[in-house]
Amino acid sequence: MEVLEKEIIQKKANSSLIKDERPNMLVCEDITKIYPTPKGDYTVLADLQLQVKKGEFISIIGHSGCGKSTLLTMIAGLNDISGGKVKVAGTPIRGAGPDRAVVFQSPSLFPWLTALQNVMIGVKQVFPHASKSQKLDICKYYLSKVGLGSDFNKRATELSQGMQQRVGIARAFALKPKVLLLDEPFGMLDSLTRGELQDVLLEVWQKEQITAIMVTHDVDESIFLADRVIMMTSGPFAKIGDELRIPFERPRNRVDVLEHPDYYDYRGYLMNFLNH
């Protein structure tokens, strides 16, 4: 893609946007991640900068090994930060916490517990002073929102992989986090189920307006879901190489997005970055 054409697409993406005055919910300052190896230190990420507005949905794309998931787990507090800071609502993080909920590629449920019990574990921790009925209402509300209103009492082993991932999404939203972290949550699903769960995620997110960060390999998924697509350079010493704002109006409809006259320009822009 020619430089001029890239500039035109960027300007088109930015032209319909009003200046975003929302405060930053997440800030990554000079983030570095170094892993020791027998041959010496390996720097996955180097001096990475990222700011995400309150209520913004961003997706992160890049080649395998560029550190996308590493960055996400560092934000989650599940992976030590070699250098720099991660701040949520202005406060540096200190390990994992309920202010950051994570949905992984694998649902990670307790197989012997029911869907309701799996969600309840987190709700009990985050809302210790709520009554039993209030906790139940929270769990049932989010399970119903993801389409599992008649499956509260099914054990995780009785649920399909797609249904298990619905439980994982419900569990994350039920924690009322400040930041929702999604690590390729639909990567193991067939295309039909993947599309259904993208719609489910978008519907619940649009109501809750929680700041969301999603790692994905899927360019179409990143465009459909995100306000902004972050493109990471290949490692080692990976960083943010570019970003593209997605100005499609919300709430979004899949057909409307696919038929938008600018859709394939944005898709081509992202594919061009990945192919160079």
C-alpha positions in Angstrom: 0.0 0.0 0.0 1.4 3.4 -1.1 2.3 5.9 1.7 -0.2 8.4 0.3 -3.0 5.8 0.2 -2.2 4.9 3.9 -2.4 8.6 4.8 -5.8 8.9 3.1 -7.2 5.9 5.0 -5.9 7.3 8.3 -7.4 10.7 7.7 -10.7 9.1 6.7 -10.7 7.1 9.9 -10.0 10.2 12.0 -12.2 12.7 10.2 -15.5 11.5 11.7 -14.3 11.4 15.2 -14.9 14.1 17.9 -12.0 14.6 20.2 -12.2 12.0 22.9 -12.2 13.9 26.2 -12.6 10.8 28.4 -9.9 10.3 31.0 -7.4 7.5 30.6 -8.4 4.3 32.4 -5.2 2.3 31.5 -1.7 3.7 30.9 1.3 1.6 30.1 4.5 3.6 30.5 7.9 2.4 29.1 6.9 -1.2 29.4 9.7 -3.7 29.0 9.7 -7.4 29.3 13.0 -9.4 29.4 13.2 -13.2 29.7 16.6 -14.8 30.7 17.7 -17.6 28.4 20.8 -19.8 28.3 22.1 -17.6 25.5 21.5 -14.3 27.4 18.5 -12.0 28.0 15.8 -11.9 25.4 13.8 -8.6 25.3 10.3 -9.3 24.2 8.9 -5.8 24.7 10.9 -2.6 24.9 9.7 0.8 26.1 6.2 0.3 25.0 3.7 3.1 25.5 -0.1 2.7 25.5 -3.0 4.8 26.7 -6.6 3.5 26.7 -9.6 5.8 27.5 -12.3 5.0 29.9 -14.9 2.9 28.1 -12.8 2.4 25.0 -12.5 -1.0 23.3 -9.1 -1.6 21.7 -7.8 -4.6 19.9 -4.1 -5.6 19.6 -2.9 -7.4 16.5 0.6 -8.6 15.4 2.5 -11.7 14.4 2.9 -14.6 16.7 5.7 -14.0 19.2 5.4 -10.2 19.1 4.4 -10.1 22.8 0.7 -9.4 22.5 -0.3 -11.9 25.1 2.7 -11.1 27.2 1.6 -7.5 27.4 -1.9 -8.6 28.3 -0.7 -10.8 31.2 1.5 -8.0 32.4 -1.5 -5.7 32.5 -3.4 -8.4 34.3 -0.7 -8.7 36.9 0.0 -12.3 36.1 3.4 -11.7 34.6 6.2 -9.6 36.2 7.1 -6.3 34.5 10.8 -6.0 33.8 10.6 -2.2 33.4 8.1 0.6 33.3 4.6 0.9 34.9 1.0 -0.1 34.3 -1.5 2.2 35.8 -5.3 1.6 36.2 -7.3 4.7 37.0 -4.0 6.5 37.8 -2.8 3.9 40.3 0.2 1.6 39.5 -0.8 -2.0 39.7 0.6 -4.4 42.3 0.0 -7.9 41.0 -3.4 -9.3 39.9 -6.6 -7.8 41.2 -10.4 -7.8 40.6 -10.2 -4.4 38.9 -8.8 -6.3 35.9 -10.8 -9.3 34.7 -9.4 -11.8 32.1 -11.0 -14.0 29.6 -8.5 -16.5 28.2 -8.6 -18.6 25.0 -9.4 -21.6 27.2 -12.5 -21.1 29.5 -10.5 -22.1 32.6 -13.6 -23.3 34.5 -13.8 -25.6 37.5 -15.2 -28.6 35.7 -17.0 -30.1 38.8 -18.9 -26.8 39.5 -22.0 -25.5 37.7 -22.1 -22.5 35.5 -23.6 -20.5 38.4 -21.0 -21.7 40.9 -18.2 -20.8 38.6 -19.4 -17.3 38.3 -20.2 -17.1 42.0 -16.6 -17.7 43.1 -15.5 -14.3 41.8 -18.6 -12.5 42.8 -18.1 -13.7 46.5 -14.6 -12.2 46.5 -15.6 -8.9 44.9 -18.9 -8.4 46.7 -18.2 -9.9 50.2 -20.8 -7.7 51.9 -23.7 -8.4 49.5 -26.5 -10.6 50.6 -26.8 -14.2 49.2 -29.7 -13.2 47.0 -27.9 -10.1 45.7 -24.9 -12.3 44.7 -27.2 -14.8 43.0 -28.9 -12.0 41.1 -25.6 -10.8 39.8 -24.6 -14.3 38.6 -27.9 -15.0 37.0 -28.1 -11.6 35.3 -24.8 -12.0 33.5 -25.3 -15.7 32.7 -28.7 -14.7 31.1 -27.0 -11.9 29.2 -24.6 -14.3 27.5 -27.5 -16.7 26.6 -27.2 -19.2 29.5 -30.4 -18.3 31.3 -31.6 -22.0 31.3 -28.2 -23.5 32.1 -27.4 -22.1 35.5 -27.2 -25.6 37.1 -25.3 -27.5 34.4 -21.8 -28.5 35.3 -19.0 -27.2 33.2 -18.3 -30.7 31.8 -21.9 -30.7 30.5 -21.4 -27.5 28.5 -20.0 -27.2 25.0 -16.8 -25.3 24.5 -18.7 -22.3 23.2 -21.1 -22.4 26.2 -18.1 -22.7 28.6 -16.6 -19.5 27.0 -20.0 -17.8 27.6 -19.6 -18.6 31.3 -16.1 -17.1 31.2 -17.4 -13.9 29.7 -20.3 -13.8 32.2 -17.8 -14.3 35.0 -15.6 -11.5 33.8 -18.4 -9.0 33.5 -19.9 -10.0 36.9 -16.7 -8.8 38.6 -17.6 -5.2 37.5 -13.9 -4.7 36.6 -12.4 -1.4 35.5 -10.6 -3.1 32.7 -11.7 -6.2 30.8 -8.8 -8.2 29.2 -9.5 -10.7 26.4 -6.7 -13.0 25.2 -7.9 -14.5 22.0 -11.1 -15.6 23.7 -12.7 -17.1 20.5 -9.5 -18.6 19.0 -10.4 -22.2 19.7 -14.0 -22.0 18.5 -15.5 -22.8 15.1 -16.4 -19.8 12.9 -20.1 -20.0 13.5 -19.7 -20.1 17.3 -17.0 -17.4 17.1 -19.4 -15.0 15.3 -22.2 -15.7 17.8 -19.9 -15.0 20.8 -18.5 -11.8 19.2 -22.1 -10.6 19.0 -22.7 -11.6 22.7 -19.5 -9.9 23.9 -20.4 -6.7 22.0 -24.0 -6.6 23.3 -22.9 -7.0 26.9 -20.0 -4.6 26.5 -22.1 -1.9 24.9 -24.4 -1.9 27.9 -21.6 -2.1 30.5 -19.1 0.3 28.7 -16.1 -1.3 30.5 -12.7 -0.4 29.2 -11.7 -3.5 27.1 -8.5 -4.7 25.5 -8.5 -7.7 23.2 -5.6 -9.6 21.7 -6.5 -11.3 18.5 -5.0 -12.7 15.3 -8.3 -12.0 13.4 -8.3 -8.7 11.5 -12.0 -8.8 10.8 -12.7 -9.4 14.5 -10.5 -6.5 15.5 -12.4 -4.1 13.1 -15.9 -5.3 14.1 -15.3 -5.0 17.9 -12.8 -2.2 18.4 -12.8 1.6 18.6 -9.0 1.4 17.8 -6.7 -1.3 16.5 -3.2 -1.3 17.9 -0.6 -2.9 15.6 2.6 -4.3 17.2 5.9 -4.8 15.5 7.5 -8.2 15.5 9.9 -9.1 18.3 12.4 -8.9 19.8 12.2 -5.4 21.2 8.5 -5.2 20.0 6.6 -2.0 20.4 3.5 -0.4 19.0 4.1 0.2 15.3 0.9 1.9 14.3 -2.8 2.3 15.2 -6.0 2.7 13.3 -9.2 4.2 14.6 -12.4 2.5 13.6 -15.1 5.2 13.4 -18.1 3.0 12.8 -21.1 4.0 14.9 -22.2 2.0 17.9 -24.2 -0.1 18.5 -22.7 -2.1 15.7 -24.4 -4.6 13.4 -22.3 -7.1 11.7 -24.0 -6.7 8.3 -23.8 -2.9 8.4 -20.1 -3.1 9.3 -19.3 -5.5 6.5 -21.2 -3.4 4.0 -19.7 -0.1 5.0 -17.9 1.5 2.1 -14.7 2.0 4.1 -14.6 -1.5 5.6 -12.2 -3.0 3.1 -9.9 0.0 3.1 -9.4 -0.5 6.9 -9.0 -4.2 6.4 -6.4 -3.7 3.7 -4.5 -1.1 5.9 -4.2 -3.7 8.7 -3.3 -6.6 6.4 -0.6 -4.4 4.8 1.0 -3.8 8.2 1.0 -7.5 9.0 2.5 -8.4 5.6 5.5 -6.1 6.0 
